[in-house]
């Protein structure tokens, strides 16, 4: 059960890759999801999950009946995040013996953000789970800080497709100038309001360097804030925002970048549980920079595959400066990043799933 199956979104990419691995091992897989993306995926039930509306509330009994009927033919139901997916799933499963496993990823598995009733139902869903997977120790800490003690849990991380994300030989780089790169939707928790000022601190030292930001610009207010920051720092020709970039092009951007950074922030109501993009960039052989007290701690080996830093512009700028000024260091970190990524290959991650679903 997952909100969407869009391969360009973290949830969707993860669910599709896990399902693909299961199918390769001879298991039958189906999806309960809200948004239809492709007809090429296994059997699915499409129902409203996160989209709030009076109509959806009134249709809840019908939705629960459809889910209840759909899950009858499966031994386990894997549910990504708790609010509201695991709540809905457990309501549909009342009186049945389907084994529900929750995979807690980040924000939507934290208590304290909804009504008292919603928090009560989240606790209930957690307690009814046969097992609880957490995507990182960081996510586990945040769940417990939000008010729910995890007595049983297994760390099952995000994976990376190392058959696809790897160093490639380019006849020419995708851009004619050197650049640093971030890939991720323009959201506050991705930390662009930190990484752009950090770039501003080193821009004069590296006059040919530019900052490429690839991600959805759908949150207009935050995008506008970032554009204002860029203008105030005089970086209009140095920070370039792109969106709707294909995976094939992103692979080229990864392979052409000097380094990758995403300075995620941890807020009371929004956290970054892991960060698949750090592994994708590392798999392509480039150093990565992320922030402490985020899911980046699970993906980055500090001082080995890149740097973990405090989420402030000066600390980020210092880390970038070290990498950009030392080609040998950058090369070593890139090579370590490729080795690190192989530890998270989807084949290995899917084995963890199967081991703990038994």
C-alpha positions in Angstrom: 0.0 0.0 0.0 1.6 3.2 -1.2 0.4 6.7 -2.0 1.6 6.6 -5.6 3.6 4.6 -8.1 5.3 7.5 -9.9 8.9 6.3 -10.5 10.1 9.9 -10.3 9.0 10.2 -6.7 10.7 8.4 -3.8 7.7 6.4 -2.6 6.9 5.3 -6.1 10.4 4.4 -7.1 10.9 2.4 -3.9 7.6 0.5 -4.1 8.2 -0.4 -7.8 11.7 -1.6 -7.2 10.8 -3.7 -4.2 7.9 -5.3 -6.2 10.2 -5.9 -9.1 12.6 -7.8 -6.9 9.8 -9.8 -5.3 8.4 -10.8 -8.7 11.8 -11.9 -9.9 11.9 -14.3 -6.9 8.6 -15.8 -7.9 6.2 -13.9 -5.5 2.8 -12.5 -6.5 2.5 -8.8 -5.9 -0.3 -6.3 -6.0 -0.7 -2.6 -5.2 -3.2 -0.5 -3.3 -2.5 3.1 -4.4 -4.1 6.4 -4.9 -2.7 7.6 -8.1 -2.5 5.6 -11.3 0.7 6.1 -13.3 1.3 3.1 -15.6 -0.7 0.1 -16.8 2.5 -2.0 -16.8 2.5 -2.6 -13.1 1.0 -5.7 -11.3 -2.6 -5.9 -10.2 -3.7 -2.8 -8.3 -6.6 -1.3 -6.4 -6.8 2.5 -6.9 -8.6 4.3 -4.0 -8.4 7.7 -2.4 -5.8 7.5 0.4 -4.4 11.0 1.2 -6.7 13.3 -0.8 -9.0 14.9 1.8 -12.5 15.6 0.9 -16.0 15.2 2.3 -16.8 12.9 -0.6 -13.9 10.5 0.3 -15.0 10.5 4.0 -18.6 9.6 3.1 -17.2 6.9 0.8 -14.9 5.4 3.5 -17.1 2.3 4.2 -17.0 1.5 0.4 -13.3 2.1 0.2 -12.6 -0.1 3.2 -14.8 -2.9 1.7 -12.8 -2.7 -1.6 -9.5 -2.9 0.3 -10.7 -5.7 2.4 -11.7 -7.7 -0.6 -8.4 -7.0 -2.5 -6.0 -8.1 0.3 -7.7 -11.5 0.9 -5.5 -13.2 -1.7 -2.2 -12.0 -0.1 -0.3 -13.3 2.9 1.3 -10.0 3.8 0.4 -6.4 3.2 3.3 -4.0 3.2 2.3 -0.5 4.1 4.4 2.6 3.4 4.0 5.1 6.3 1.2 5.2 8.9 -0.8 8.4 8.4 -3.3 7.6 7.0 -2.3 4.5 5.0 -1.7 2.1 8.0 -4.9 3.4 9.7 -7.0 2.7 6.6 -5.4 -0.6 6.1 -6.0 -1.8 9.6 -9.6 -0.7 9.6 -10.1 -2.7 6.4 -8.4 -5.7 7.9 -10.6 -5.9 11.1 -11.7 -9.5 11.6 -9.3 -10.8 8.9 -5.9 -12.3 9.5 -3.8 -10.6 6.9 -0.4 -9.8 8.3 0.4 -6.1 8.0 3.9 -4.8 8.0 4.5 -1.0 8.3 7.5 0.6 6.6 8.0 3.9 8.4 9.8 6.3 6.1 9.5 9.8 7.6 7.0 12.6 8.2 3.8 10.6 7.8 4.9 8.1 10.5 5.3 10.7 13.2 2.7 11.4 15.8 1.7 14.8 17.1 0.8 16.5 13.8 -2.9 15.6 13.6 -5.9 15.6 15.9 -5.9 13.5 19.1 -8.1 11.0 17.3 -5.6 10.7 14.5 -2.7 10.1 16.9 -4.7 7.5 18.8 -5.4 5.7 15.5 -1.7 5.8 14.6 -0.7 4.2 17.9 -3.4 1.6 17.3 -2.0 0.9 13.8 1.5 0.6 15.1 0.5 -1.8 17.8 -1.4 -4.1 15.3 1.5 -4.4 12.9 3.1 -7.8 12.7 6.4 -6.0 12.2 7.6 -2.4 11.8 10.4 -1.5 9.3 12.1 1.9 9.7 14.1 3.3 6.8 16.9 4.5 9.1 17.9 4.8 12.8 17.2 8.5 12.4 13.5 7.8 11.5 13.2 5.5 14.5 14.5 8.3 16.8 12.1 10.8 15.3 9.1 8.4 15.8 10.1 7.9 19.4 10.6 11.7 19.9 7.1 12.2 18.5 5.7 10.0 21.3 5.6 6.3 20.3 8.1 3.8 21.7 9.1 1.2 19.1 9.4 -2.1 21.0 9.8 -4.0 17.8 11.4 -2.7 14.6 13.9 -3.6 11.8 16.0 -1.1 9.8 15.2 -1.7 6.2 16.8 1.1 4.1 16.1 2.7 0.8 17.9 1.0 -2.1 19.6 2.1 -5.3 19.6 0.6 -8.8 23.4 0.2 -9.3 22.8 -1.4 -12.7 21.4 2.0 -13.8 23.1 4.5 -11.7 26.9 4.1 -12.4 29.7 6.0 -14.0 29.2 6.4 -17.8 31.5 7.7 -20.5 30.1 10.8 -22.0 31.3 12.1 -25.3 30.9 15.5 -23.8 29.5 16.7 -20.5 25.9 17.6 -20.3 26.8 21.2 -19.6 29.9 23.2 -20.8 30.7 24.5 -17.4 31.5 22.9 -14.0 28.6 22.6 -11.6 27.4 21.3 -8.3 24.0 19.5 -8.2 20.9 18.9 -6.1 18.1 16.7 -7.2 14.8 16.9 -5.3 11.5 18.7 -5.2 11.6 22.3 -4.1 10.4 21.8 -0.5 11.6 23.4 2.7 12.8 20.1 4.1 15.2 19.7 1.2 17.1 22.7 2.5 17.6 24.9 -0.6 17.3 28.0 1.6 20.6 26.8 3.2 22.4 25.3 0.1 21.9 28.4 -2.1 23.5 30.9 0.4 26.2 28.3 1.0 27.0 28.4 -2.8 27.0 32.1 -2.6 29.8 32.0 -0.1 32.1 30.1 -2.5 30.9 31.6 -5.8 33.7 34.1 -6.1 36.4 31.5 -5.3 35.1 29.3 -8.2 33.9 31.9 -10.8 33.1 29.3 -13.5 31.1 27.1 -11.1 27.3 27.0 -11.3 24.6 25.4 -9.1 22.0 23.2 -10.9 18.8 22.5 -9.0 16.6 19.8 -10.5 13.2 19.3 -9.0 9.5 20.0 -9.1 8.7 23.7 -8.6 5.1 23.1 -7.7 5.3 24.8 -4.2 5.1 28.3 -5.6 5.7 30.2 -2.4 8.9 28.3 -1.5 10.1 28.5 -5.1 9.5 32.3 -5.0 11.4 32.5 -1.8 14.4 30.8 -3.4 14.3 33.0 -6.4 14.4 36.0 -4.1 17.4 34.6 -2.3 19.2 34.0 -5.6 18.4 37.6 -6.7 19.6 39.1 -3.4 22.9 37.2 -3.6 23.4 38.3 -7.2 23.4 34.7 -8.4 20.8 34.9 -11.2 23.3 33.6 -13.8 24.9 31.1 -11.4 21.9 29.2 -9.9 19.8 27.3 -12.5 16.4 25.7 -11.7 15.3 22.8 -13.9 12.3 20.5 -13.7 10.8 17.6 -15.7 14.2 16.1 -16.5 14.2 12.5 -17.6 16.1 9.8 -15.7 18.4 9.5 -18.7 19.3 13.1 -18.4 19.6 13.0 -14.6 22.1 10.1 -15.0 24.2 12.4 -17.2 23.9 15.3 -14.7 25.1 13.0 -11.9 28.1 11.9 -14.0 29.0 15.4 -14.9 28.7 17.2 -11.5 31.6 18.1 -9.3 29.6 17.1 -6.2 26.1 16.4 -5.0 24.5 18.1 -2.1 21.1 18.2 -0.3 21.1 19.9 3.0 17.8 18.5 4.4 16.4 20.1 7.5 14.6 18.5 10.4 11.5 20.4 11.4 8.8 19.4 14.0 6.3 18.6 11.2 8.6 17.5 8.4 11.7 15.2 8.2 13.8 13.5 5.5 14.0 9.9 6.5 16.8 8.7 4.2 17.6 10.3 0.9 17.8 7.9 -2.1 19.5 10.6 -4.1 22.7 10.4 -2.1 23.1 6.8 -3.1 22.3 7.5 -6.7 24.9 10.3 -6.9 27.4 8.1 -5.0 26.8 5.2 -7.4 27.8 7.5 -10.2 31.1 8.3 -8.5 30.7 11.8 -7.1 31.2 13.0 -3.5 28.0 13.9 -1.6 27.2 16.5 1.1 24.3 16.2 3.6 23.3 17.3 7.0 23.5 15.8 10.5 20.3 14.8 12.2 18.6 13.8 9.0 18.3 10.5 7.1 21.5 11.5 5.3 23.3 9.9 8.2 22.3 6.5 6.9 23.4 7.1 3.3 26.7 9.1 3.8 29.8 7.9 5.5 31.3 11.1 6.9 34.8 11.9 5.6 34.6 8.8 3.4 31.9 9.1 0.7 31.4 12.8 1.4 30.7 15.1 4.3 28.0 15.4 7.0 27.7 18.9 8.2 25.6 21.2 10.3 22.7 22.7 8.3 24.1 26.2 8.1 25.6 28.0 5.0 29.1 28.3 6.5 29.5 24.6 7.3 28.1 23.6 3.9 30.4 26.0 2.1 33.4 24.7 4.0 32.6 21.1 2.9 32.1 22.1 -0.7 35.3 24.0 -0.7 37.3 21.0 0.6 36.0 18.8 -2.2 36.3 21.4 -5.0 39.8 22.3 -4.0 41.2 18.7 -3.8 40.7 16.5 -6.8 42.4 13.6 -5.1 39.9 13.8 -2.2 37.0 14.1 -4.6 38.2 11.0 -6.5 38.6 8.9 -3.4 35.2 9.9 -2.1 33.6 9.2 -5.4 35.1 5.7 -5.5 34.0 5.1 -1.9 30.5 6.3 -2.8 30.3 3.6 -5.5 31.3 0.9 -3.0 28.8 2.3 -0.5 26.0 2.3 -3.1 26.5 -1.4 -3.8 25.7 -2.2 -0.2 22.2 -0.7 -0.8 21.5 -2.4 -4.2 17.8 -3.3 -4.5 18.6 -7.0 -4.7 20.2 -6.8 -1.2 17.4 -4.6 0.2 14.7 -6.9 -1.1 16.4 -9.8 0.7 16.0 -7.9 3.9 12.3 -7.4 3.2 11.8 -11.1 2.5 13.8 -12.2 5.6 11.6 -10.1 7.9 8.3 -10.7 6.2 8.4 -14.4 7.2 
